[in-house]
Amino acid sequence: MGSINTICAIASGIGQVGVGVIRVSGPHTLDIAKKMLGYKPKPRFAHYGSFFGQDAEIIDKGVALFFPAPNSFTGEDVLELQGHGGTKVMSSLLDAVITLGAIAAEPGEFSKRAFLNGKMDLVQAEAVADLISANSRQSARSALRSLSGEFSSKVNGINDSITELRVFVEATIDFTDEDIDFLESHRAMEKIINIENKIIDILSSAKQGAILREGLYIVIAGKPNAGKSSLLNALTLQSSAIVTDEAGTTRDILRETIHINGMPLNIIDTAGLHLSDNKIEKEGIKRAHVEIERADVVIVVYDAQEKNADLSILPTSVKDKPILLAKNKSDLTN
C-alpha cells in the first residue's frame, strides 16, 4: 500500500544527547536525500558527510543511511540522518526536510505504515509502543517476544487448528453416506480440548502482558480508621492521604503509583467500609466497592485489637481475588 505523503520525525527523542536521528519515509525520500546530501546515496550503506539546508548551507555533519522500498522498516523508501543530538541541530535538520516536501509524522505513524505495508502485524505494531514505554526488564522482554512474532504465531496456530477441525467436521457431515470416518468422536474432543487449552494459555499471557504494561491494581480496603491511609503513605513514602485519629477521614478515592523493581503498582486508598446514613460517606463507600471489584489484589487493613479481619464488609465479587491481610496498630495493643 503506497503512501502519498512523505513523513519525517526526530526518531531519537527530544533533548541534549550525543547523537540524534531524523527519520524520513515515503515516496519523495530519495529526492530529499539527494538534495540534503548532494549525491544519490547507496542503499544500506553508511555515508559520512555534510547535511545541507537551503542555499547549500551546511547544517551538520554525520552519517546518512538509505533503505529503499520494500526492504525497510516501513516498507517504503527510508532515510536516516544521524547527526549531533542538540535540540537546535535536530530542529534545523527537521525544518530542512519539511522545506523539501516532507510533513511531520503523527505519533506512531512509522509503525502504522509498517503495518499497512505488511511489514508487521497489529500485535507487533503495538509491541513497538510497549517496548518504548517498558519500565522493567520483564515488560521489555514481553514486548520483544510480541515484536518477534511469538504471540502472533500462537494465534495463527490456533486459527489453523480450528480451520482443520472445521474441515473434518464439514467433510463428516457432507459424506455421511460414505463409509469413511473423517473424524472419530474421541479425536474431535481431543482437538477441541487442545484448542481450548491454547486459548486459555493465550488469555493468561495477555493478562500478564497487561499487568507488565499497566501495573497491578492494588486496592486498600477496611473499616473506618483501620489505618488504610497510613499504609498508603508508608508505601508511597509521602503524605498522600490525610491521617487523623478521627474515623471517616478518607471519603474519596486516592490513587498513587509506585515502582518496585520496575513493576508499576497502582495503589488505591478507599473510604472505610461500614453502614452509614451520611450521604457523602455512602457515595465514598459505593466508589470503594467499584474499585475493589476492579482490583487485581485487595489489601484488607484491620485493627490488631480484632481477633480476625472481618471480610464480610467486602463485596461478594472479591471472593476470587487475592486478598492480603494487614494487621495494624499492633503497637497500641498488649
N, C-alpha and C positions, 0 to 999 in steps of 0.2 A: 504494500500500500504506500504510494508515494505521497509525500507532503508538499504543499505549495510553498510554504514559508521556510526560511532558514532561521534557526533559533540559535541563541548564544546565552552563555551564563558564566559566572565565576564558579568553577567547579570545586575550588579548594576552600571555600568558606571566606568570610569577611574578617579582616584583622591584619595585624602586623605579623607576617610569617615569612620564613626564609624563601620559600618557593610558592608561587601562586599559579593557578591553572585556569585558562579561559578555554571553554569547550564550545565548538560550533558544529551544528548538524543540519543538513538539508541540501536541497538541490544546487544552491549557489555557493556551497562551501569551497569548492576548488577555485572559483573565481576570486573569492575573498582571500584565499591562501596566496594566490599569485600576486595580488596587489599588496598584501601585508608583508610578504617575504621577498618579493622582487623576482621570483622564479617559480616554476612548477615543481612542487615537492614530489619526491619519490614515495610511493606507497610504503607504509610501515618502516620508515627509515627516520632515524633521529637526526634532524638538521639543526646545527647550531649557527645562529646568525642574528641579524637585526630584525626587529619588528617595526614596520613603517606605518605612520599615520598619514594624514593629509599633507600634501606638498612635500612628500618624501621625507617627512620629519621622523627621526628615529625616536620611538617611544621607549624601547627597552631592547635588551639582548637576552636571548635564551634559546630553548630547544623547541622545535616545531615537529609535530607528528601528524601525518595524514593517513587516514584509514578509508580507502574507497569502499563504496557500497558493493555488495551486501555484507562484506566482512568487517563489520564494525559493531560497536555496542548497540547502536540504534538501527542498524541495517541500512543506514544512509551514509553519504559521504560525511566523514567526521574529521575535524581539525582540532588539535590541542596545542595551545601556545603555553609553554611553561616558562614563566619569567620570574622576576623578583616579586615577592609577595606583598609589597607595600600597598596600602589602600589606594593611594593616588595612582600608582603604576597600573594596578588592576583595573581601576575605573577608567583610566585613559585608554587601555587596550580594549576594554569592552565598548567604550564610546566609538572607537575607530571601527570595530567590527559592525556596530549598528549603523554607522555612517555609510558603510559599504553595502548595506542592504539587509542585514540580519535584524531580527527582532528579539527582544528579551524573552527568554523562556519562562513559562509558567512553572510553579513548583511541581516537580515530578514529571515534567514533560519529556525529558530524555527517556525515562523509563517507559512512559506511555507510548512513545514512538517505537521503542524496542518491542513492546507488547504487540502493537498494531502491525509491525513488520515481521512478526513471528519469531523474533529472536529470544523471547522468553514468554512463558505463560503468565496468567494473572497472579498465581501464587508466588512465582519468582519475582514479579514486579513489586508485589507487596513486601517481599523479603528484603529487597533493596532498602526500602524505607526502614524496615525493622532493624537491619544491620547498622544503618547510620545512627539510629536512635538507641541502639543497645547500650545499656548501662551496667552490664555484668558479663562475665565470661560465658555463663550459661546461655544468656539470651543471644549473645553473638554467635555461639555455636549453633543454636537452634535456627537462627536466621540463615546461617551459611548452609545448613542442611537443606532448607527450603530453596535457597538460591541455586544449589547444585542440582535441584530437581528431585530430591529424595521424596518429598511429600507428594509431588505430582505423580511420581512413578507409582506410589502406593495407591493413589486414587484411580489412576488408569488401570492398574492391575485388577482392582475391584470391578471396574466397569467392564473389563474384558471377561471376568468370571461370570458376571451377571448376563452378559451377551451370550456367552457359551451355554449357560444353563437355559436361557430362553430358547436358543436354537434347538436344544434337545427336547424341551417341553413341547414346542410347536411341532416338531417332527413326530413326536409320540401321538399328538392329537390328530395330525393330518393323515397319519398312516396307521390308524387303529386296526384296519383290516389286514395289514401285513403282519406276518409272523416274525417281526423284528423288534427286539427290545432295545429301543434307543436309550431309554433312561430307566434303570431299575429304581424302584421307590426308595430303597435304603441309600442308594448312591445320591439320589436327588437331595435327600435330607442332609447327608454329609456335606454336600456342596453348599446348601443353604446355611448350615451352621458355620461352615468355614468362612463364608462371605460375611455373615453376621459378626463373627469374632473380629474380622479385619476392620469392619466399620466401627465397632466398639473401640478398637485399638486406635484408629484414626481420630475419633472423637476425643479420646483421652489425651492424645498427643496435642490436639488443637487446644484443649483446655489448658494443658501445661504451657503451651506457647503463649496463650493469652495472659497467664499469670506472670511469665517471664517478661512480657512486654509491659503490662499494665500494673503488675504487682498484686500481692494478696490484699484482699479487702477484709480487714480485721475490725470487728465492732466490739467495743467495750460496753457491757450491759450490767445491770444490777439494780438493787433497790436504791432509793434516795440516800445520799450521804454515806454510801458504802466506800467511797474513795476512788470512783471511776476517773474523775478529773485529775486527781493526784497521780494516778497511774499514767494517764495521757502525758502529763507534764514530765514525769520521770522518763518515759520512753522517748519523748521528743527533745529532752534536755532544755526545755524552755517553758515559760509560763503561758502556755496557750490557753488554758482554761482557768477561770476564777475558782479558787479553793477557799471555802469557809466552813465553819462548824455548822452552819445552817443548812438544813436539808432542802433540796429542790433548787440549788443554785443554777444548775445546768437545765435549761428548758428548751434549748435548740440543739441542732447537730453541729458538732465541731469536728473539722477534718484536718488532719496533718499527715504528711508523707515523710517517712524516714527511709534510709537505705542501710541494709545490713549485708555486707559482702557483695554489694552491687545490686542486691534484690530490693526493689521498691516495696515498701509496706505502707498501705494506706490505713491509717489508724483513725477510727471514728468514735468520738465520745458521744454518748446519748443521755437523754433525760432518765431520771430514776423511774423504774417500773413499779407502779403501785396503783391502787384505786384512788381516784381523785375527782373532786367536783369542780376544781378550778379549770376554767375554760382554757387558759394558756397552757397549764400543765397537761391537760388532756391532749391538746394538739401536739405537745412535745413527746408525749408517750406514744401517740399514733405514729409520729415520724420515726421514733425509735424502733417500733415494730417493723416498719418498712426497711430500715437499714439492716436490722437483724436478719430479715428474710433474704436480703441481697448478699449477706456476708459469706466469705469463704471460711472464716474462723470466728467464733464468738468467745470472748473472754468474759467470764462472769465473775465480777468482784463481789465479795461478801465479807461481812464483819466477822472478825475472829471470835466474837462472843457467841455467834451462832454455831451450833454443832455441825451443821452441813449447809451447803448452798441451797437456796430454795429455787429449784429450776422450774417450778410451776409458774413463775412470773413470765417465763419466756413464751413466745408464740409457738404453737404446735409444729409449725414448719421447720423449727430448728432441730428437730429430733435426729435428722440425718446429717447434721453438720458437726464438724469437730468442735468440741467445747473445752476450753481451758478454764480451770477454777483458780482464782487468785484470792487467797485468804489475806485480808488486810487488817490493819490496826492491831497486829499481834503484840506490838509494844505497849498497848494500852490495857492488856489483859494480864492475868496471872498465869 
